[in-house]
Amino acid sequence: MRSPGGLSFPNGQESRVQRYVALLRAVNVGGTKRVGMAELRGVLDEIGFREPRTLLQSGNLVFGAPLKTAAEVERRLEGEFAARLGLSTDVLVRTAGDLDAVIAGNPFPGEAERDPAHLVVMFLRDSPNATSVEVLQASIAGPERVRAAGCQSYVTYPAGIGDSRLTNAVLERALGTRGTARNWNTVTKLAAAVRDR
């Protein structure tokens, strides 16, 4: 059977569509890697992914696709964005269940309630090792706090994000993996969007 978007489904497999969130790293930030959200949705539509939507302008996509691993979807999207848009960037993919686990595992619930704009989740390509996290925590001179769980780290910025020395680049170097950050408000909106059919 072929879906309206052109994607083939084996017999009776159309119901086995998984909802995903794709987070693009470092697009539309500081004038680099500019890409329109309509262009991103267009690529997903062309390759047969279902009901693609975007949230904000920072590279957040919500869509349905045949049940595959997140890593498989990541590789497909990275290849398609490079080939069709000339956009070379990391894409981090999570399911609705993944985002629910991120929210449930938040080690800073007070900050999520009081100051969600300064609580950030950095979605990571790989899980950092415990030693790297401990070294990072010990090296922080400012008021920021970092915790890691699985393929994400949680960072609080009580004095603000813009002037903090604990940048995404510093986090990536310290944790030994690449990632992309979203504040708590965006994380909860994405979790709601990926559940909304």
HUMO-V435166 format. One record per pair of residues at least 24 apart in sequence whose C-alpha atoms are under 6 Angstrom apart, sorted by the first residue. I is the first residue (numbers start at 1). GAP is how many residues later the second one is. Records with the same first field share a line. If there is no record, write none. Layout:
I->GAP ; GAP
This chain:
5->43
6->42
7->41
16->51
17->47 ; 48 ; 49 ; 50
18->46 ; 47 ; 48 ; 49
19->44 ; 45
20->42 ; 43 ; 74 ; 75
21->40 ; 41 ; 72 ; 73
22->38 ; 39 ; 70 ; 71
23->36 ; 37 ; 68 ; 69
24->35 ; 66 ; 67
25->65 ; 155
28->30
62->132
96->98
99->92
116->68 ; 69
117->66
118->38 ; 39
119->36 ; 37 ; 64 ; 65
120->34 ; 35 ; 62 ; 63 ; 64
121->32 ; 33 ; 60 ; 61
122->30 ; 31 ; 58 ; 59
123->29 ; 56 ; 57
124->27 ; 28 ; 54 ; 55
125->53 ; 54
126->25
127->24
128->47
132->43
